[in-house]
Amino acid sequence: MQLTVGKTKSEATIKVTIEVMSWLKEDFGHEGWDKLVFEEAISPRTSIMGLLHLMADKYPKFGHKAFADSRQDFFDYCAVILNGSFLSAPTALNTELKEGDNIKLTPGFYGG
């Protein structure tokens, strides 16, 4: 008798696409003029902030800059765009990601 073993809900993952723009690519170990695009498999119900923390663990240079203050509970290192929409409210970073979502990280906009 052969048993078929499938993934349990706790082992299931979803895939999201991450695009890193401009000089931020260097924080991810990427050099060159082309944009950096990669897929990341994450647990269902992962928030955008959760993904940013995962990226900080995986890419220490990004982590040191993005979360330089370990007490920081907000994210202002770069602009975050979800499926083409800028996330301007800090609470938007609590949005749970879904299969196929596109997250773009781009340098923040400053000036007046």
Residue frames as a rotation matrix with the C-alpha (Angstrom) as fourth column:
MET 1
0.581 0.814 0.000 0.00
0.814 -0.581 0.000 0.00
0.000 0.000 -1.000 0.00
GLN 2
-0.534 -0.766 0.358 1.39
0.777 -0.611 -0.149 3.36
0.333 0.199 0.922 -1.02
LEU 3
0.304 0.588 -0.749 0.54
0.807 -0.578 -0.126 6.51
-0.507 -0.566 -0.650 0.86
THR 4
0.006 -0.246 0.969 0.43
0.701 -0.690 -0.179 9.86
0.713 0.681 0.168 -0.86
VAL 5
-0.038 -0.111 -0.993 1.69
0.896 -0.444 0.015 12.60
-0.442 -0.889 0.116 1.37
GLY 6
0.273 0.186 0.944 0.58
0.661 -0.749 -0.043 16.14
0.699 0.635 -0.327 0.58
LYS 7
-0.783 -0.536 0.315 1.41
0.198 -0.695 -0.691 19.41
0.589 -0.479 0.651 2.17
THR 8
-0.096 0.722 -0.685 -0.52
0.990 0.001 -0.138 20.34
-0.099 -0.691 -0.716 5.24
LYS 9
0.773 0.459 0.437 -1.92
0.510 -0.860 0.001 23.82
0.377 0.222 -0.899 5.57
SER 10
0.815 -0.497 -0.299 0.99
-0.014 -0.532 0.846 24.79
-0.579 -0.685 -0.441 7.81
GLU 11
-0.159 -0.919 0.360 3.49
0.464 0.253 0.849 23.70
-0.871 0.302 0.387 5.13
ALA 12
0.427 0.394 0.814 1.69
0.903 -0.134 -0.409 25.41
-0.052 0.909 -0.413 2.24
THR 13
-0.475 -0.571 -0.670 3.23
0.438 -0.814 0.382 28.50
-0.763 -0.112 0.637 0.74
ILE 14
0.798 0.577 0.175 2.19
0.468 -0.409 -0.784 31.24
-0.380 0.707 -0.596 -1.62
LYS 15
-0.271 -0.903 0.332 4.42
0.942 -0.178 0.283 33.05
-0.197 0.390 0.900 -4.10
VAL 16
0.805 0.381 -0.454 4.74
0.287 -0.921 -0.263 36.79
-0.518 0.081 -0.851 -4.41
THR 17
0.316 -0.693 0.648 6.91
0.843 -0.108 -0.526 38.79
0.435 0.713 0.551 -6.80
ILE 18
0.568 -0.249 -0.784 9.30
0.441 -0.713 0.546 41.38
-0.695 -0.656 -0.295 -5.42
GLU 19
0.481 -0.438 0.760 10.77
0.678 -0.363 -0.639 44.15
0.556 0.822 0.122 -7.58
VAL 20
0.376 -0.463 -0.803 13.60
0.646 -0.490 0.585 46.26
-0.664 -0.739 0.115 -6.20
MET 21
0.793 0.065 0.605 14.27
0.534 -0.551 -0.641 49.55
0.292 0.832 -0.471 -7.96
SER 22
0.735 -0.485 0.473 17.19
-0.340 -0.868 -0.362 51.95
0.587 0.105 -0.803 -8.32
TRP 23
-0.218 -0.957 0.193 20.03
-0.640 -0.010 -0.769 51.96
0.737 -0.291 -0.610 -5.78
LEU 24
0.317 0.392 0.864 18.06
-0.920 0.348 0.179 49.77
-0.230 -0.852 0.471 -3.34
LYS 25
0.858 0.006 -0.513 19.20
-0.258 0.869 -0.422 46.79
0.443 0.495 0.747 -5.43
GLU 26
-0.125 -0.992 0.009 22.64
-0.426 0.045 -0.903 47.10
0.896 -0.117 -0.429 -3.83
ASP 27
-0.211 0.125 0.969 21.09
-0.975 0.041 -0.218 46.21
-0.067 -0.991 0.114 -0.46
PHE 28
0.735 0.533 0.420 20.11
-0.467 0.846 -0.257 42.88
-0.492 -0.007 0.870 -2.02
GLY 29
-0.031 -0.885 0.465 23.58
0.006 0.465 0.885 42.20
-1.000 0.030 -0.009 -3.46
HIS 30
0.391 0.243 0.887 22.59
0.855 0.259 -0.448 43.15
-0.339 0.935 -0.106 -7.01
GLU 31
-0.269 -0.514 -0.815 24.63
0.019 -0.849 0.529 45.52
-0.963 0.127 0.238 -9.15
GLY 32
-0.792 -0.051 0.609 23.89
0.598 0.137 0.789 46.83
-0.124 0.989 -0.078 -12.59
TRP 33
-0.894 0.418 -0.161 21.32
-0.442 -0.881 0.166 48.95
-0.072 0.220 0.973 -14.36
ASP 34
-0.468 0.763 -0.445 18.67
-0.031 0.490 0.871 46.29
0.883 0.421 -0.206 -14.76
LYS 35
0.081 0.557 0.826 15.91
-0.929 -0.259 0.266 46.00
0.362 -0.789 0.496 -12.20
LEU 36
-0.933 -0.361 0.010 15.95
-0.324 0.824 -0.465 43.18
0.159 -0.437 -0.885 -9.68
VAL 37
0.127 0.992 -0.006 12.88
-0.949 0.123 0.289 40.93
0.288 -0.031 0.957 -9.81
PHE 38
-0.855 -0.367 -0.366 12.48
-0.265 0.917 -0.299 37.69
0.445 -0.159 -0.881 -7.86
GLU 39
0.279 0.939 -0.203 9.78
-0.309 0.288 0.907 35.44
0.909 -0.190 0.370 -6.45
GLU 40
-0.774 -0.438 0.458 9.56
-0.562 0.142 -0.815 34.66
0.292 -0.888 -0.356 -2.78
ALA 41
-0.102 0.711 -0.696 7.63
0.225 0.698 0.680 31.74
0.969 -0.087 -0.231 -1.27
ILE 42
-0.784 -0.083 0.615 5.99
-0.511 -0.476 -0.715 32.81
0.352 -0.875 0.331 1.97
SER 43
-0.829 0.537 -0.153 3.47
0.525 0.657 -0.540 31.42
-0.190 -0.528 -0.828 4.43
PRO 44
-0.133 0.868 0.478 -0.16
0.579 -0.323 0.749 32.25
0.805 0.376 -0.459 3.84
ARG 45
0.784 0.565 -0.257 -1.36
0.561 -0.470 0.681 35.19
0.264 -0.678 -0.686 5.95
THR 46
-0.244 -0.903 -0.353 2.08
0.931 -0.320 0.174 36.86
-0.270 -0.286 0.919 5.86
SER 47
0.768 0.474 -0.431 1.70
0.387 -0.879 -0.278 40.64
-0.511 0.047 -0.858 6.01
ILE 48
0.751 -0.524 0.402 3.74
0.162 -0.444 -0.881 43.11
0.640 0.727 -0.249 3.99
MET 49
0.471 -0.588 0.658 5.61
-0.856 -0.484 0.180 44.03
0.212 -0.648 -0.731 7.18
GLY 50
0.637 -0.213 0.741 6.23
-0.228 0.866 0.445 40.34
-0.737 -0.452 0.503 7.81
LEU 51
0.815 -0.338 0.470 7.69
0.576 0.395 -0.716 40.03
0.056 0.854 0.517 4.31
LEU 52
0.636 -0.599 0.487 9.92
-0.340 -0.784 -0.520 43.06
0.693 0.165 -0.702 4.92
HIS 53
0.454 -0.461 0.763 11.24
-0.824 0.109 0.557 41.43
-0.340 -0.881 -0.330 8.10
LEU 54
0.744 -0.182 0.642 11.87
0.280 0.959 -0.052 38.17
-0.606 0.218 0.765 6.18
MET 55
0.771 -0.463 0.437 13.79
0.371 -0.231 -0.899 40.15
0.517 0.856 -0.007 3.56
ALA 56
0.575 -0.558 0.598 15.75
-0.732 -0.678 0.071 41.90
0.366 -0.478 -0.799 6.33
ASP 57
0.537 -0.358 0.764 16.80
-0.417 0.675 0.609 38.51
-0.734 -0.645 0.213 7.73
LYS 58
0.714 -0.187 0.675 17.70
0.570 0.715 -0.405 37.14
-0.407 0.674 0.617 4.30
TYR 59
0.278 -0.590 0.758 19.54
0.646 -0.469 -0.602 40.28
0.711 0.657 0.251 3.13
PRO 60
0.173 -0.212 -0.962 21.40
0.965 -0.160 0.209 41.74
-0.198 -0.964 0.177 6.14
LYS 61
-0.861 -0.500 0.088 22.49
0.507 -0.836 0.210 44.93
-0.031 0.225 0.974 4.35
PHE 62
-0.351 0.841 0.412 18.83
0.070 -0.415 0.907 45.73
0.934 0.348 0.087 3.68
GLY 63
0.405 0.551 -0.729 17.94
0.703 0.322 0.634 44.76
0.584 -0.770 -0.257 7.23
HIS 64
-0.319 -0.621 -0.716 20.55
0.925 -0.368 -0.093 47.02
-0.206 -0.692 0.692 8.84
LYS 65
-0.978 -0.039 0.207 19.29
0.108 -0.936 0.335 50.02
0.181 0.350 0.919 6.89
ALA 66
-0.307 0.949 0.077 15.58
-0.011 -0.084 0.996 49.28
0.952 0.305 0.036 6.95
PHE 67
0.774 0.575 -0.265 15.38
0.201 0.173 0.964 48.37
0.601 -0.799 0.018 10.62
ALA 68
-0.222 -0.950 0.220 18.38
0.099 -0.246 -0.964 50.22
0.970 -0.192 0.149 12.07
ASP 69
-0.553 0.158 0.818 16.39
-0.807 -0.348 -0.478 50.94
0.209 -0.924 0.319 15.23
SER 70
-0.893 0.142 -0.428 15.36
0.140 0.989 0.036 47.58
0.428 -0.028 -0.903 16.67
ARG 71
-0.664 0.686 -0.297 12.47
0.339 -0.078 -0.938 49.27
-0.666 -0.724 -0.180 18.50
GLN 72
-0.768 0.324 -0.552 11.07
-0.603 -0.657 0.453 50.54
-0.216 0.681 0.700 15.22
ASP 73
-0.449 0.692 0.566 7.54
0.355 0.719 -0.597 49.38
-0.820 -0.067 -0.568 14.61
PHE 74
0.734 0.605 -0.307 7.05
-0.067 -0.386 -0.920 51.25
-0.676 0.696 -0.243 11.35
PHE 75
0.020 -0.694 0.720 8.83
0.827 0.417 0.379 51.25
-0.563 0.588 0.582 8.02
ASP 76
0.832 0.274 -0.483 10.11
0.025 -0.887 -0.460 54.40
-0.554 0.371 -0.745 6.32
TYR 77
-0.147 -0.982 0.119 13.30
0.140 0.099 0.985 53.24
-0.979 0.161 0.123 4.59
CYS 78
-0.990 -0.136 -0.039 11.73
-0.023 -0.116 0.993 53.06
-0.139 0.984 0.112 1.14
ALA 79
-0.244 0.945 -0.219 8.39
-0.942 -0.284 -0.177 53.36
-0.230 0.163 0.960 -0.60
VAL 80
-0.808 0.103 0.580 6.33
0.095 0.995 -0.043 50.18
-0.582 0.020 -0.813 -0.82
ILE 81
-0.361 0.682 -0.636 4.00
-0.930 -0.311 0.195 49.63
-0.064 0.662 0.746 -3.76
LEU 82
-0.615 0.267 0.742 1.50
-0.002 0.941 -0.339 46.75
-0.789 -0.210 -0.578 -3.70
ASN 83
-0.196 0.537 0.821 0.02
0.882 0.462 -0.091 45.75
-0.428 0.706 -0.564 -7.06
GLY 84
-0.328 -0.058 0.943 0.61
0.760 -0.608 0.227 49.25
0.560 0.791 0.244 -8.46
SER 85
0.655 0.613 0.443 -0.70
0.190 -0.700 0.688 51.22
0.732 -0.366 -0.575 -5.46
PHE 86
-0.460 -0.807 0.369 1.55
-0.144 -0.343 -0.928 53.21
0.876 -0.480 0.042 -3.12
LEU 87
0.325 0.482 -0.814 1.05
0.768 0.367 0.524 52.29
0.552 -0.795 -0.251 0.52
SER 88
-0.197 -0.400 0.895 1.09
-0.038 -0.909 -0.415 55.58
0.980 -0.116 0.164 2.36
ALA 89
0.512 0.431 0.743 -0.53
-0.751 -0.196 0.631 54.65
0.417 -0.881 0.223 5.68
PRO 90
-0.547 -0.784 0.292 1.61
-0.824 0.445 -0.350 52.66
0.145 -0.432 -0.890 8.14
THR 91
-0.091 0.585 0.806 -1.37
-0.564 0.636 -0.526 50.38
-0.820 -0.503 0.272 8.84
ALA 92
0.687 0.331 -0.647 -1.34
-0.726 0.280 -0.628 49.33
-0.026 0.901 0.433 5.16
LEU 93
-0.310 -0.889 -0.337 1.82
-0.824 0.428 -0.371 47.35
0.474 0.163 -0.865 5.93
ASN 94
-0.558 0.207 0.804 -0.38
-0.535 0.651 -0.539 44.99
-0.635 -0.730 -0.253 7.94
THR 95
0.382 0.710 -0.592 -2.13
-0.911 0.181 -0.371 43.92
-0.157 0.681 0.715 4.72
GLU 96
0.123 -0.285 0.951 -1.96
-0.120 0.947 0.299 40.16
-0.985 -0.150 0.082 4.23
LEU 97
-0.496 -0.416 -0.763 -0.36
-0.798 -0.128 0.589 39.11
-0.343 0.900 -0.268 0.97
LYS 98
0.577 0.705 0.414 -2.07
-0.355 0.672 -0.650 36.82
-0.736 0.228 0.638 -1.52
GLU 99
0.015 -0.503 0.864 -0.77
0.628 0.678 0.383 34.44
-0.778 0.537 0.326 -4.18
GLY 100
0.091 -0.067 0.994 0.60
0.984 -0.147 -0.100 36.43
0.153 0.987 0.052 -7.13
ASP 101
0.900 0.210 -0.382 0.84
0.305 -0.930 0.207 39.81
-0.312 -0.302 -0.901 -5.38
ASN 102
0.225 -0.826 0.517 3.53
0.735 -0.205 -0.646 42.17
0.640 0.525 0.561 -6.69
ILE 103
0.796 -0.094 -0.598 5.53
0.444 -0.582 0.682 44.19
-0.412 -0.808 -0.421 -4.17
LYS 104
0.387 -0.673 0.630 7.80
0.574 -0.359 -0.736 46.93
0.721 0.647 0.248 -5.46
LEU 105
0.507 -0.352 -0.786 10.42
0.679 -0.398 0.617 48.61
-0.530 -0.847 0.037 -3.26
THR 106
0.305 -0.364 0.880 11.61
0.695 -0.547 -0.467 51.98
0.651 0.754 0.086 -4.52
PRO 107
-0.757 -0.603 -0.253 13.58
0.617 -0.530 -0.582 54.82
0.217 -0.596 0.773 -2.92
GLY 108
0.057 0.795 -0.604 11.38
0.875 -0.332 -0.353 57.17
-0.481 -0.508 -0.714 -0.92
PHE 109
0.062 0.073 0.995 10.30
0.700 -0.714 0.009 60.52
0.711 0.696 -0.095 -2.27
TYR 110
0.002 -0.146 -0.989 11.53
0.878 -0.474 0.072 63.57
-0.480 -0.868 0.127 -0.40
GLY 111
-0.871 -0.378 0.315 11.41
0.479 -0.797 0.367 67.29
0.112 0.470 0.875 -0.97
GLY 112
-0.164 0.849 -0.502 8.81
0.653 -0.288 -0.701 69.92
-0.740 -0.442 -0.507 -1.21
